[in-house]
Amino acid sequence: MPWLRAFEAASRNGNFSSAGEELGLTPAAVSHQVRSLEEQLGYQLFSRRKRPMELTTMG
């Protein structure tokens, strides 16, 4: 379940860059995995407009 690891790392780090460094992935790969999870669940997990990213109510 790489998308779950990506979600957890991104939520802890607040951005895809740091999550990618931690997981040995590019920020784009982490973003893609999180988006895949969001599509499977049917809702957005992060508010990407704020820095650092914040979890939504569903996240």
N, C-alpha and C positions, 0 to 999 in steps of 0.2 A: 504494500500500500504506500507507494512513494508519495502520492498526493496528500496523504495524511501527515507524513513526516514534513512535507513542504509547508502545509498549513500550520503545523505546530511551531516550526522554526520561524516562519514569518510572523506569527502572532507574538512570539517571545521577543524577536528582534525588532519588530516594527517596520521592517522593510525587506524587500526581496534581495537586495545586494548582500546584506549581512547573513541572511538565511542561506543564500547560495554559497557564500564562503564557508559557512558551517557545514553544509551538506556536500560540498565539492561540486556544485552545479553553477551554471550561469544564472544571473537574475531572471533572464527571460525563461529559462527552464522552470524555475520556481514559480514564476507568474503563470506559466502555462499549466502546471500541475494544480495550482490553486484554482484557476479558472475552470479546469476540468471537474474538480470537486464541486465548485459552485454550480456548474451545469447539471451535474448528477443530482444534487440536492434541490436545485430549483430556486435558489436564493443567493444573494450576495453576502459573503462572509466578512469582507473588509470594506471600510470607507477609505478609498484610495485618494481622496481629495485632501486629506490632512497628512502632515508629516510630523511625527511618525504615523504610519497607518494605524487605524483603530479598528477594532472588531465592531461589527454591527451588532444589533440585538440578537440576530440569528447566529452570529459567529461566536 
